[in-house]
């Protein structure tokens, strides 16, 4: 049996992470794990229940301190369950909060009992003007804060300066038009 592979697709909102991650999962017969699909409804409920705007995550300290860590722990736990079954995984999430932690993936693999696996981090890159145009075009409520505070958002989330150790990095320029999402 071949060791399962881990593909982590990172990039800012609107960069095309989802399209790239889904394509990668299909090509490798891997489980597609999207953080927002796994945790999004629960996060929105928790934000509403605690009196917070469910569309504002970047500027919300309650979200960043309490819910964001749970989202990523859940994602890594589900990945571990698939990997232990011998199934490769593709993780679709920004991961920006953890870029500066070199041993983040090593610790997550230990905590969630991942078997030995090769990890490739796909950094989906797109120029600032293209990204902003995509966010404007898709018109999602969750992008309102990003667009209203564009310079701050881009300064925090535009860089893919990921310091993780023990992984292979693959850079992908994704300036091409993305398929419309339904």
WONORKA-V235981 format. One record per backbone hydrogen bond with DSSP energy under -0.5 kcal/mol. CO is the residue of the C=O (numbers start at 1). NH is the residue of the N-H. If there is no record, write none. Layout:
co | nh
CO | NH
CO | NH
//
This chain:
co | nh
4 | 118
5 | 89
6 | 120
7 | 9
7 | 91
8 | 10
8 | 122
9 | 93
10 | 124
12 | 15
16 | 20
17 | 21
18 | 22
19 | 23
20 | 24
21 | 25
22 | 26
23 | 27
24 | 28
25 | 29
25 | 30
26 | 29
31 | 33
31 | 90
32 | 34
33 | 35
33 | 92
34 | 38
35 | 39
36 | 40
39 | 43
40 | 44
41 | 45
42 | 46
43 | 47
44 | 48
45 | 49
46 | 50
47 | 52
48 | 51
53 | 56
55 | 57
57 | 60
59 | 61
60 | 64
61 | 65
62 | 66
62 | 67
63 | 67
63 | 68
66 | 70
67 | 71
68 | 72
69 | 73
70 | 74
71 | 75
72 | 76
73 | 77
74 | 78
75 | 79
76 | 80
77 | 81
78 | 82
79 | 83
80 | 84
81 | 85
82 | 85
82 | 87
83 | 86
86 | 88
88 | 31
89 | 7
90 | 33
90 | 92
91 | 9
91 | 93
92 | 35
95 | 98
96 | 99
98 | 101
99 | 163
100 | 102
101 | 104
102 | 165
103 | 107
104 | 108
105 | 109
106 | 110
107 | 111
108 | 112
109 | 114
110 | 113
118 | 6
119 | 168
120 | 8
120 | 122
121 | 123
121 | 170
122 | 10
122 | 124
123 | 125
123 | 172
125 | 174
127 | 131
128 | 132
129 | 133
130 | 134
131 | 135
132 | 136
133 | 137
134 | 138
135 | 139
140 | 143
141 | 144
143 | 147
144 | 148
145 | 149
147 | 150
149 | 153
150 | 154
151 | 155
152 | 156
153 | 157
154 | 158
160 | 162
168 | 121
170 | 123
172 | 125
172 | 174
//
